[in-house]
Amino acid sequence: SKDLKGTMETLIEQKRQQLSTVEKLDEHMDFASQLIFAQNRGDLTAENVNQCVLEMMIAAPDTLSVTLFFMLILIAEHPTVEEEMMREIETVVGKQELQS
């Protein structure tokens, strides 16, 4: 737990340094950036920012897997939606091989 907290603090500091050197800030505005700026304004403490980032890192894989599972079930239960999705993929990707 202590190692994880230290790693989070290091990653947040790296993000903070990155934000201080970018030319166009709007291209780098993600959730972590918003948290850092909220801390800079005094809306959040450093501990608040660390906890939010930590929870995103820990919770995301679990919630994502459940969401994908139910999405795939719904697609399987609605073949016309699946067909529409495949047509859209073919329109956008064309003959190219799909990549993750």
N, C-alpha and C positions, 0 to 999 in steps of 0.2 A: 504494500500500500504506500509506504514511504517512497519507494523507488518510482512507482507510478506517478505519484504527486510531483516528484522532482522532474520526471520526464515531461509531464504536462507543463510545468513552469518553464522548462527549457524551450519546448515547442512554441509556447505563447510568446516568449521573449524573441524567438527567431522570427515569428510572424510580425511582432511589433517592429523589429529592425527592418524587415522587408517593407512594411508600410511606410516607414520613414524615408525610404529611398526611391519609391516609385514616382514616376512623372504624372501618370493619370490614375488618380486614386479610384475613380469609378470602375475601372477594370479589375480591381482587386477587392471589391467590397463583398465579402461573404459574411456568413454568420459570425465567425471568429473575429473578423475585422470590426463588425458592429459592436461586439462585446468589448473589444479593446477600446474603441472610441467612447463607449458608455463609461468605462472605467476612467478614461482621461477626463471626461466631463464631471466625474464624481458621482454618477448615477449608480455605479457598481463598485464593489471592492475587488481587489486582486483575487481574494478567495472566491468571490462570486464568479468571476471569469473562469478561474481554474476549475471550479465545480461544474459549470455549464459545459465546458469543453470536455472534461472527463466523462460526464454523463452522455454526451453525444458519442464519444468514442466507444463507450461500453454498451450503451443501449442500441445503437444503430444496427449492428449485425442481427440482433434478435428480432427487432421490429421489422426490419427489412425482409428477413426470411419469412415471417408470418404474412406480411403484405403480399410478397411474391407468390406464396402458396395459394392464397385466396384469389389473387388475380388470375393465376393459371387455371384454377377450378372454374371461375366465372367464364373465362374464355372457352374452356372445354364445354361448358353447358350452353354456350351461345355460338353455334357454328357460323351464323351469318356475320357476327361481329369478328370472329377469327378470319373469315374470308375478306372482310373489309380491311382488317389490319394487314393481311398479307398483300393485298392490292396496293395499299399505301406504301408498305416497305418496298415493293417492287418498283413503284413509281419514283420513290426517293433514291433508292440504291441502284436500281437498274440491274445490269448484269454483273456488277461488282460482287465480290464475296463479302458476306456480312462479317463485321468485326465487333469485338466487345468494346 
